[in-house]
Amino acid sequence: MARHAPIRLAGMIAATATFAAAATEASAQQAAVCDPLTGAACSSNQVQTGDVLSSVNLDVAVGQLQVSVETQGNVLRGGVEGASGAMISRQDNRGLVRGDVVVAVSGAENGAAVDTHVRGNNFEAYTGDAVFTVDAAQVAAGPAVQASTDIQAGDSAITGGGYVSTSATANNVAVGGPRSQVLGAIDQTAQTTVFSETVADIRYVPATASFSSRATANSAQAGTTGSSHQNLSIRQENRPSTTVAQTDVYIDNAWDVSADAQARGNYANAGNEGGSMVIRADQSNAGRVRAETRLRTDLYGAAVASARAVANETVAGNDDIYLSLDNTQINTGGVEAVATFQGNTGYDAYVGADAIGNAVSGYVCSTCGGEVNVANTQVNSGDVSAVVNVGAGRTGGSRAAVVGANAAGNSATFYVSRPGG
């Protein structure tokens, strides 16, 4: 039999800008690019009003499949290494941003990997041995930020397994790196439909396969390692709108399969090592947030179906001695998580749904004499529901079914832990 050749497809559509500041080893201490200590700062202003669209349609019989599609309205990427710098960024997306991938595939004995990621506004900054001050403001108010992936192999097999990952984010900020100080403010406002969907119909997968969807209105993440420090203010507002993540998978015969959907109105995640950490988070959600997963099989070995929906979520963790967290969360929107599994004959099924109005967690290192100082305010008036539907072993029996549904209006967790655990 002829050997299938690998196929690889990668694409990116965006209005993109870059910035950089670097210093040689000899002059690192003297270098200053847009240095806030001198009153200087680089600035970028991006406004997107047209539609930004990407589409991939494939019908292939291959040994290996790799598809990567990135669709973005406004993008600013850059970095600071061995220097100090500051960036003022303003991003405003008013247009439709959409990416669609449809794949009909057979074979793929060496695996399949499909990534579809759509963002309205995106700011990314790498910091290495640097002091970086960020002032980033993002507004997403277009018709929709939408991502979809459809895998069709109902009459064939994907023998090598693999994964499908689909995500839609209205506003995204990601900063950080090793041995850095990250300072400043992030401000995000969204009022747009955010929709992410993964659909798959496959006859046979005799390997591990995972399918996921992520939908987030506002996302801000900061990660610093080594001897680092953070002092950040994060404000996120998701106005009346809809944020939905859906994963719908049918596999006739699945050996080891997982399907997952996660939806968030506002998400702030800060992690640090080797120094103090001061985080101020202010989140408000008035939109509907829904995550739904449906996994169906005839024959299955291990099957996992999960859905998680959160209106406001803040995570702050410091693997060092000090964390100060001032957190305010207000949710008035509905939150829904639904996980459904149907399997006729198999072994182990794990099905879970989690829905939370407001969630916050903070931790520091236990072996360093860690200290956590928290001021936390959470108010939820939105309806919150977590629903699980399971039909396992209805024809030929099932060895185990592990099921859980968790719903909470407000959830707060603060603890001291060993580094890395």
C-alpha positions as CSV (number, residue, x, y, z in Angstrom):
1,M,0.0,0.0,0.0
2,A,1.3,3.4,-0.9
3,R,2.5,5.4,2.1
4,H,0.5,8.5,2.9
5,A,2.5,11.7,2.9
6,P,2.1,14.2,5.8
7,I,0.1,17.4,5.2
8,R,0.7,20.6,7.1
9,L,-1.3,23.8,6.7
10,A,-0.6,26.9,8.7
11,G,-2.2,30.3,8.3
12,M,-2.6,33.7,10.1
13,I,-4.7,36.7,9.4
14,A,-4.2,39.7,11.5
15,A,-3.4,43.4,11.7
16,T,0.0,42.9,13.4
17,A,2.5,45.2,15.0
18,T,5.7,44.3,16.8
19,F,8.0,46.0,19.3
20,A,11.4,45.0,20.8
21,A,14.0,46.2,23.3
22,A,17.2,44.4,23.8
23,A,20.6,45.0,25.4
24,T,24.0,43.2,24.8
25,E,25.6,41.6,27.8
26,A,28.2,44.4,27.9
27,S,25.7,47.2,27.9
28,A,22.7,45.6,29.6
29,Q,22.9,47.9,32.7
30,Q,23.0,51.0,30.5
31,A,20.4,50.1,28.0
32,A,17.0,51.8,28.2
33,V,14.4,51.7,25.5
34,C,11.1,53.5,26.2
35,D,12.3,53.5,29.8
36,P,9.5,54.6,32.2
37,L,12.1,55.9,34.7
38,T,13.0,58.6,32.2
39,G,9.3,59.4,31.5
40,A,9.5,57.7,28.1
41,A,7.1,55.0,26.8
42,C,6.5,53.3,23.4
43,S,2.9,53.5,22.2
44,S,0.7,51.7,19.8
45,N,-2.9,52.4,18.7
46,Q,-4.8,49.9,16.6
47,V,-8.4,50.2,15.4
48,Q,-10.0,47.4,13.4
49,T,-13.5,48.0,11.8
50,G,-13.6,45.6,8.9
51,D,-14.3,41.9,8.9
52,V,-11.3,39.5,9.4
53,L,-12.1,36.0,8.1
54,S,-10.2,32.8,7.5
55,S,-11.5,29.5,6.1
56,V,-9.9,26.1,5.5
57,N,-11.6,23.2,3.7
58,L,-9.7,19.9,3.3
59,D,-10.6,16.5,1.9
60,V,-7.5,14.3,2.4
61,A,-6.2,10.8,2.9
62,V,-2.8,11.2,4.5
63,G,-0.5,9.6,7.0
64,Q,-0.2,12.7,9.2
65,L,-2.4,15.8,9.4
66,Q,-1.4,19.1,10.9
67,V,-3.6,22.2,10.6
68,S,-3.0,25.5,12.3
69,V,-5.2,28.6,11.8
70,E,-4.9,31.9,13.7
71,T,-7.3,34.7,12.9
72,Q,-7.0,38.0,14.8
73,G,-8.4,41.5,14.6
74,N,-5.6,43.5,16.2
75,V,-2.2,42.0,17.3
76,L,0.7,43.6,19.1
77,R,3.6,41.3,19.9
78,G,7.1,42.1,21.3
79,G,9.6,41.7,24.0
80,V,12.1,43.3,26.3
81,E,15.4,41.5,27.2
82,G,18.2,42.7,29.4
83,A,16.6,46.2,29.5
84,S,13.8,48.2,31.0
85,G,10.9,49.3,28.9
86,A,7.3,50.5,28.8
87,M,4.5,50.0,26.4
88,I,1.2,51.9,26.0
89,S,-1.2,49.9,23.9
90,R,-4.7,50.7,22.7
91,Q,-6.6,48.1,20.7
92,D,-10.2,48.5,19.5
93,N,-11.9,45.8,17.4
94,R,-15.3,46.6,15.9
95,G,-15.5,44.1,13.1
96,L,-16.4,40.4,12.8
97,V,-13.4,38.1,13.5
98,R,-14.0,34.5,12.4
99,G,-12.1,31.4,11.6
100,D,-13.6,28.1,10.2
101,V,-11.9,24.8,9.6
102,V,-13.6,21.8,7.9
103,V,-11.6,18.6,7.4
104,A,-12.7,15.3,5.8
105,V,-9.8,12.9,6.6
106,S,-9.0,9.2,6.5
107,G,-5.8,7.4,7.6
108,A,-3.7,9.7,9.7
109,E,-1.8,6.7,11.1
110,N,0.8,9.1,12.4
111,G,-1.8,11.3,14.1
112,A,-3.8,14.4,13.5
113,A,-3.4,17.9,15.1
114,V,-5.8,20.7,14.4
115,D,-5.6,24.1,16.0
116,T,-8.1,26.9,15.3
117,H,-7.6,30.1,17.3
118,V,-9.5,33.4,16.9
119,R,-8.9,36.6,18.9
120,G,-10.4,40.0,18.6
121,N,-7.5,41.9,20.3
122,N,-4.2,40.3,21.3
123,F,-1.3,41.8,23.2
124,E,1.8,39.6,23.9
125,A,5.0,40.7,25.5
126,Y,8.0,38.5,26.5
127,T,10.3,39.7,29.3
128,G,13.7,38.3,30.0
129,D,16.0,39.9,32.7
130,A,13.8,42.9,32.3
131,V,11.7,45.6,33.9
132,F,8.5,46.0,31.9
133,T,5.7,48.5,32.5
134,V,2.5,47.7,30.6
135,D,-0.5,50.0,30.0
136,A,-2.8,48.0,27.8
137,A,-6.4,48.8,27.1
138,Q,-8.6,46.6,24.8
139,V,-12.2,47.1,23.6
140,A,-14.0,44.4,21.6
141,A,-17.4,45.5,20.4
142,G,-17.8,43.9,17.0
143,P,-20.6,41.5,15.9
144,A,-18.7,38.3,17.0
145,V,-15.4,36.6,17.6
146,Q,-16.1,33.1,16.4
147,A,-14.0,29.9,15.9
148,S,-15.2,26.5,14.6
149,T,-13.6,23.2,13.7
150,D,-15.4,20.3,12.0
151,I,-13.7,16.9,11.6
152,Q,-15.6,14.5,9.3
153,A,-14.4,10.9,9.2
154,G,-17.7,9.1,9.7
155,D,-16.8,6.4,7.2
156,S,-13.1,6.1,8.0
157,A,-10.6,5.9,10.8
158,I,-8.0,8.2,12.3
159,T,-5.7,5.4,13.5
160,G,-3.0,7.6,15.0
161,G,-5.3,9.6,17.3
162,G,-4.4,13.2,18.0
163,Y,-6.2,16.3,19.1
164,V,-8.5,19.1,18.0
165,S,-8.3,22.5,19.8
166,T,-10.6,25.4,19.1
167,S,-10.7,28.8,20.9
168,A,-12.3,32.2,20.6
169,T,-11.2,35.1,22.8
170,A,-12.5,38.7,22.5
171,N,-9.6,40.4,24.4
172,N,-6.3,38.7,25.3
173,V,-3.2,40.0,27.1
174,A,-0.2,37.7,27.9
175,V,3.0,39.0,29.5
176,G,6.0,37.6,31.3
177,G,9.3,35.7,31.3
178,P,12.2,34.8,33.5
179,R,13.9,37.1,36.1
180,S,11.6,40.0,35.4
181,Q,9.6,42.8,37.0
182,V,6.2,43.2,35.4
183,L,4.3,46.3,36.4
184,G,1.3,48.4,35.3
185,A,-2.3,48.1,34.3
186,I,-4.5,46.0,32.0
187,D,-8.0,47.2,31.1
188,Q,-10.4,45.0,29.0
189,T,-14.0,45.6,27.9
190,A,-16.0,43.3,25.8
191,Q,-19.5,43.4,24.4
192,T,-19.6,40.9,21.6
193,T,-20.7,37.3,20.9
194,V,-17.8,34.9,21.6
195,F,-18.4,31.5,20.2
196,S,-16.1,28.4,20.0
197,E,-17.2,25.1,18.6
198,T,-15.5,21.7,18.0
199,V,-17.5,19.0,16.1
200,A,-16.2,15.6,15.1
201,D,-17.8,12.5,13.5
202,I,-15.3,9.6,13.3
203,R,-15.8,5.8,12.7
204,Y,-12.8,4.5,14.6
205,V,-9.9,5.8,16.7
206,P,-7.7,3.1,18.2
207,A,-5.5,5.6,20.1
208,T,-5.7,8.6,22.4
209,A,-7.8,11.5,21.0
210,S,-8.9,14.8,22.6
211,F,-11.3,17.5,21.5
212,S,-11.7,20.9,23.2
213,S,-13.4,24.2,22.8
214,R,-12.6,27.4,24.7
215,A,-14.5,30.7,24.7
216,T,-13.4,33.7,26.7
217,A,-14.6,37.3,26.6
218,N,-11.6,38.8,28.5
219,S,-8.3,37.0,29.3
220,A,-5.2,38.5,31.1
221,Q,-2.3,36.3,32.0
222,A,1.1,37.2,33.6
223,G,3.8,34.6,34.3
224,T,7.2,35.4,35.7
225,T,9.9,32.9,36.9
226,G,13.2,33.0,38.6
227,S,13.9,36.0,40.7
228,S,10.8,38.0,39.6
229,H,8.2,40.5,40.9
230,Q,4.7,41.5,39.8
231,N,2.6,44.6,40.6
232,L,-0.4,44.7,38.4
233,S,-3.9,46.1,38.2
234,I,-6.4,44.2,36.1
235,R,-9.8,45.5,35.2
236,Q,-12.2,43.4,33.1
237,E,-15.8,44.1,32.1
238,N,-17.9,41.7,30.0
239,R,-21.1,43.6,29.2
240,P,-24.5,42.0,28.2
241,S,-23.5,39.5,25.5
242,T,-23.1,35.7,25.0
243,T,-20.0,33.6,25.5
244,V,-20.4,30.0,24.5
245,A,-18.1,27.0,24.1
246,Q,-19.5,23.8,22.5
247,T,-17.9,20.4,21.9
248,D,-19.9,17.7,20.1
249,V,-18.1,14.4,19.3
250,Y,-19.3,11.1,18.0
251,I,-16.9,8.2,17.6
252,D,-18.3,4.8,16.7
253,N,-15.4,2.9,18.3
254,A,-13.1,5.0,20.6
255,W,-10.3,3.5,22.7
256,D,-9.4,6.6,24.8
257,V,-11.3,9.8,24.1
258,S,-11.8,13.1,25.9
259,A,-14.2,16.0,25.1
260,D,-14.1,19.3,26.9
261,A,-15.7,22.7,26.7
262,Q,-14.8,25.8,28.8
263,A,-16.4,29.2,28.8
264,R,-15.4,32.3,30.8
265,G,-16.6,35.8,30.9
266,N,-13.5,37.3,32.6
267,Y,-10.3,35.4,33.4
268,A,-7.2,36.8,35.2
269,N,-4.2,34.5,36.0
270,A,-1.0,35.7,37.5
271,G,1.9,33.4,38.6
272,N,5.3,34.4,40.0
273,E,8.5,33.0,41.5
274,G,11.3,34.5,43.5
275,G,9.9,37.8,44.7
276,S,6.8,39.6,46.0
277,M,3.5,39.7,44.1
278,V,0.8,42.4,44.3
279,I,-2.3,41.9,42.3
280,R,-5.5,44.1,42.1
281,A,-8.3,42.5,40.1
282,D,-11.7,44.0,39.3
283,Q,-14.1,41.9,37.3
284,S,-17.7,42.4,36.3
285,N,-19.8,40.1,34.1
286,A,-23.3,40.8,32.8
287,G,-23.3,38.4,29.9
288,R,-24.5,34.8,29.5
289,V,-21.7,32.2,29.9
290,R,-22.3,28.7,28.7
291,A,-20.2,25.6,28.2
292,E,-21.6,22.4,26.7
293,T,-20.0,19.1,25.9
294,R,-21.7,16.1,24.2
295,L,-19.7,12.9,23.7
296,R,-21.3,9.8,22.1
297,T,-19.8,6.4,21.3
298,D,-21.0,2.9,20.5
299,L,-17.9,1.1,21.8
300,Y,-15.4,2.8,24.2
301,G,-12.5,2.1,26.4
302,A,-12.0,5.3,28.5
303,A,-14.3,8.2,27.8
304,V,-14.1,11.6,29.5
305,A,-16.7,14.4,29.0
306,S,-16.4,17.7,30.9
307,A,-17.8,21.2,30.8
308,R,-16.8,24.2,32.9
309,A,-18.4,27.7,32.8
310,V,-17.3,30.7,35.0
311,A,-18.5,34.3,34.9
312,N,-15.4,35.8,36.7
313,E,-12.2,34.0,37.7
314,T,-9.0,35.2,39.3
315,V,-6.0,33.0,40.0
316,A,-2.9,34.5,41.8
317,G,0.0,32.2,42.8
318,N,3.4,33.1,44.1
319,D,6.1,30.4,44.7
320,D,7.8,32.8,47.2
321,I,7.0,34.5,50.4
322,Y,4.5,37.2,49.8
323,L,1.2,37.7,47.9
324,S,-1.1,40.7,48.2
325,L,-4.4,40.2,46.4
326,D,-7.2,42.7,46.3
327,N,-10.1,41.0,44.4
328,T,-13.5,42.3,43.4
329,Q,-16.0,40.3,41.4
330,I,-19.6,41.1,40.4
331,N,-21.7,38.8,38.3
332,T,-25.3,39.4,37.1
333,G,-25.3,37.1,34.1
334,G,-26.4,33.5,33.8
335,V,-23.8,30.7,34.0
336,E,-24.5,27.2,32.5
337,A,-22.4,24.0,32.2
338,V,-23.8,20.9,30.6
339,A,-21.9,17.6,30.1
340,T,-23.6,14.7,28.3
341,F,-22.2,11.2,27.6
342,Q,-23.9,8.4,25.8
343,G,-22.1,5.1,25.2
344,N,-23.5,1.7,24.4
345,T,-20.8,-0.7,25.4
346,G,-17.5,0.0,27.2
347,Y,-15.2,0.3,30.2
348,D,-14.8,3.6,32.1
349,A,-16.8,6.8,31.7
350,Y,-16.0,10.1,33.5
351,V,-18.5,12.9,33.2
352,G,-18.4,16.3,35.0
353,A,-19.9,19.7,34.9
354,D,-18.8,22.8,36.9
355,A,-20.5,26.2,36.9
356,I,-19.4,29.2,39.0
357,G,-20.5,32.7,39.2
358,N,-17.3,34.2,40.8
359,A,-14.1,32.2,41.6
360,V,-10.9,33.3,43.1
361,S,-7.8,31.4,44.4
362,G,-4.5,32.6,45.8
363,Y,-1.5,30.7,47.2
364,V,2.1,31.2,48.3
365,C,5.0,28.9,49.1
366,S,4.9,27.0,52.4
367,T,8.6,26.3,52.8
368,C,9.6,30.0,52.5
369,G,7.5,31.3,55.4
370,G,4.9,32.5,52.9
371,E,2.3,35.3,53.7
372,V,-1.0,35.8,52.0
373,N,-2.9,39.1,52.4
374,V,-6.3,39.1,50.8
375,A,-9.2,41.6,50.4
376,N,-11.9,39.7,48.6
377,T,-15.4,40.9,47.6
378,Q,-17.7,38.7,45.5
379,V,-21.3,39.4,44.6
380,N,-23.4,37.0,42.4
381,S,-27.0,37.6,41.4
382,G,-27.0,35.5,38.2
383,D,-28.4,32.0,37.9
384,V,-25.8,29.2,38.0
385,S,-26.5,25.7,36.9
386,A,-24.4,22.5,36.3
387,V,-26.1,19.6,34.5
388,V,-24.8,16.1,33.8
389,N,-26.5,13.5,31.5
390,V,-25.2,10.0,31.3
391,G,-26.2,6.9,29.5
392,A,-23.4,4.4,29.9
393,G,-23.4,0.7,29.0
394,R,-27.0,0.7,27.8
395,T,-26.5,-2.2,25.4
396,G,-23.5,-4.2,26.5
397,G,-22.7,-2.9,29.9
398,S,-20.0,-0.6,31.3
399,R,-17.3,-1.2,34.0
400,A,-17.6,2.2,35.7
401,A,-19.2,5.5,35.5
402,V,-17.8,8.4,37.6
403,V,-20.1,11.4,37.6
404,G,-20.0,14.9,39.2
405,A,-21.9,18.2,39.0
406,N,-20.8,21.3,40.9
407,A,-22.5,24.7,41.0
408,A,-21.5,27.7,43.1
409,G,-22.5,31.3,43.2
410,N,-19.2,32.4,44.8
411,S,-16.0,30.4,45.4
412,A,-12.9,31.6,47.2
413,T,-9.8,29.5,48.0
414,F,-6.6,30.7,49.6
415,Y,-3.7,28.5,50.8
416,V,0.0,28.0,51.4
417,S,1.6,25.2,49.5
418,R,5.0,23.6,48.8
419,P,6.7,24.9,45.6
420,G,5.3,23.2,42.6
421,G,2.5,21.5,44.6
